[in-house]
Amino acid sequence: MSLFTLQAMAAGGMYDQIGGGFHRYSVDEYWHVPHFEKMLYDNPQLALTYLDAFRITLAAQRSSSSNPSSAAADDAGLGLLSPAGAAVEAPAGPGDRGSSSSSNWGLRVGDERLSDPRVYATVVRGVLDYLRRDMTHPEGGLYSAEVSAGRTVELHCMVCHCS
C-alpha cells in the first residue's frame, strides 16, 4: 500500500515532473492540480521516504532468484526513469474526456511496476536536484518555501545566525 501511494504521488500532480520536488498539496480532489508552493520541510522528508522505497524494492529484486529483471536492479540508480513514463499517468476524474489510455492509469496494489527501484531513485534524484538548485541561497542558506504568485516565484528565506 505504501509503494502504491508513493507511485501515485510521483505520477500525479503533486510531483513536479519537470523541475523536481513536491508541491505542498493539490487543489482538486483527484490530485491533478498542484498548489504552487514547495516547502523545505516536505521535500527532504519525501526524499528519505522514496529512498527507503528504493532500498526496499532493490533488496526485494536482488533476493528474488525467480525475477528475470534482477540484473537490471544492479543498475537501478543508473538508468533512471521518469515517474510518468515508468510508473503511470495520473487518473482522470469523472467526466474527463481524455483518451482511454490517459483516462485510466491502471496501477493497482500488487502491480509489478511498484517494485521497480528505478522509479523511486528517479524521484529521489529529482527532489535532491531541486533542493540543491532552487532552494539553496547563493550564500549558503536554505529557502524555507517557494511560492508562485502569478508569473513570479517568491523565495522565502529562513535566516539562521550561528555564533
C-alpha angles and dihedrals in degrees: 000000000000093000089049091053093048091050091049091050092049093047096043134071098281095072115071102231092193107035100026126232131084128273116233096250144327125263097211131062093244096055093240101119116056125212100239098240125107117192130205092222094055103047103054090048091050091048089055091047092051089046089055089050089050092052093045095049093043091051090048092051093048093049094048108090092183094056109102092198095058090103088059088053089066088065094040095125094046105054098048119188129207111252090233094051100037099038119027145293118262114268118255121239125239112291093021107144097202123132117287091250092058098036096068120034093189099211111151134176105274094031110145091230087070089067097054105112092197091072092057092043089054092054092048090051091048094050095046093046089050092050092049096043104037109018100047118094114227090242093053107269127114128245113234096212144007112213126184114219108182107299096345131076119219120204115205112210125215108207121206122180115195120196 
